[in-house]
Amino acid sequence: MPVLSPSSSTFFVFTCFFIIFFVTINSTSCLAITNNATRRPRQISVNYYAKSCPQVEQLIGSITSQQFKEAPVSAPATIRLFFHDCFVEGCDASILIETKPGSTILAEKDAEENKDLRTEGFDTITRAKTLVESKCPGIVSCADVLAIAARDFIHLVSPTVSTLHCCRFASHAFDRKKKTRK
């Protein structure tokens, strides 16, 4: 049997990891479909904040535009922040939570794999959330601020990208044929 070189053994380990990851993702997806089969499907509501905070997208857009002009690195930093937030347990803004002083358990923001995230991404979200809270206190989630900011940066960097929709799942199903709520 031939001896594996360091590069081929690395490739082998990576390939095995990828296969295990792929199988795990597919089996999890199947379980999710099975478990949700008895529930009504949730629909994403594009205008979730239309009544409770109608200016949310303009507020966040003003911050992202300003940040992009002042520090262009804010765009990729925020998009990467959004990716790191959504990758593990879904888009819940847990990436923004810091470890409590004196705690031995690290929060997601302080985890080793997130140590190299740029501060410009965090600064953008902090500024946007502060502005949104001043106009609509307690209404817009940090997760939605992060999603809208990442979407806005994608449009600033590449205006040809088609519209990305936001935000939360509507509490009522939407009848596509009639275009009315059930």
N, C-alpha and C positions, 0 to 999 in steps of 0.2 A: 504494500500500500504506500503511495507516495506521501511524503511529508508535506504538510500544508505550510505555506509561507505566511508571515504575519498579515500580508494584505489579503490573501485568499481566506484565511481564517476569519478576518474581520468581515469580509464579504459574506461568508457563510453565516456568521452570527447575525449580521444585519438581515440577511434573507430570512432566517428562522424567525427573528423578531417580527419582521414585516408580515409573515404568514400568520403567526399567532395573533398579531394585532388585527389583521384583516378578518380572520375567523371570529374573533371576539366582537368586533364591530358588527359583523353580519348577524351573529346570533343575538346580540343585544337589540338590533333593529327588529328582528323577527319577534322577540319577546315584547317589544314595545307595541308592535302592530297587534299582536294577540291580545295584550292587556287592554288596549284602547278600542278594540272591536265592539265592545258593548256600549261604550260612551259615544255621545254625539261628538263629531270632530270639531275641534276648535279652529276658528278662522282668525287669521291675522287682520287686525283692524288698522288700516292705513291712517285713519284720522282718530285714533284713540283719544288724543288730547284736544280734539276740536272744541269741545265745550268747556272742559276744565282748565285748559291752559292753551288757548288757540295760538299764542305767539311763541310757543316753545321752539319751533324749528327756526324762526327768525332770530331768536335770542342766541341759540347755539351756533347758528350760521354766522352771526356777527363775531363771536369769539373765534371760531375756526378761521374765518377770513383774516382777522387781525393777527392771530397766532401764525398763520401761514406767511403773512407779510413780514412779521418781526423775526420769526425763526422757522424757516422752511422745513427744518428737520422735525417740526411738530407733526407734520402729516404722517410720515412713516412711523414715527414713535407712537402716535395714537392708534394707527391701524394695527401695529404689532401688539399694542396693549390690548386691543379688542380681540385679536386672535388668541393671545395668551389667556384672556378671561374666558373665552368661549370653549377653548380646547378641552379642558378637563371635565368640568361638571355643568357645562352650559353657560350661557351668557347671563351671569347674575351679579356682575360688578364686584365679585369677591376679590379680584386682583387689586382693588383699591383699599382693602382693609389692611391696616398695619398691625404688627404684633404689639400686644400690650406690654408696657414697660415691666420688666421683671418676670415675664412669662417664659417658660421653657418651650412652649409650643409655638412654632413659627406660623404666622399668617401667610396667606398665598403671596402677598406682595413681597415679603421678605424671604421667600423660599429660594434656595440656591439657583434653581433654573430661571428665576425671574430677576436675579441681581443685576443683570446687564440691561434691563429695560431703561430707556432714556427718561430723564425727569421731565422733558418737554411734553411727553404724552400725559403724564400725571398732572402737570401744570395746566394743560389745556382743559382736562376734565374738571379739575378743581375750579378753575375760573368760570367754566360754563355752568357747572352746578350751582356756584355761588350766585351768578346772575339769574338763573332760572328760579332759584329759591327766593330771591328778592321780589320776583314778580308773581310766582305761583308757589307759595310755601307748602311743602308737604305733598305735592301733587305728582311731580315727575320723578321717576326712579333714577338712581345712578346708572343702572344698566341701560336704560333708554337714552340717557345723556351720552353715555359712551358709544352706543350704537349709532345715534344720530351724528355725533361728531366724527366717527370713523367714516360714515357714509358721506358726510360733507367734504372731508379731506379727499376721499376717492374722487369726488366730482371736481375738486380744485386741482388735483394732480392730473386727472384724465377726464376732461369734460365730455368725452364721447361715450363714457360708460352709461348704459341704460339706467333708468331710475331704479334705485333699490328702495324697497318699502320697509317701513318701520311700523309698528312698534309692538304693542302687546296683543295678546290674543283677546278677541272680543268675547264677552260673556255669553253672547247669543250667536247661534249659527246664522249664516248668511245664505239665503236662497239665491244661487247664481242665476237661475232661469228667470225668476221674477225680479231680481235685484232689490229685494226687500229683506228685512229681518224676519225670521220665523217667530 
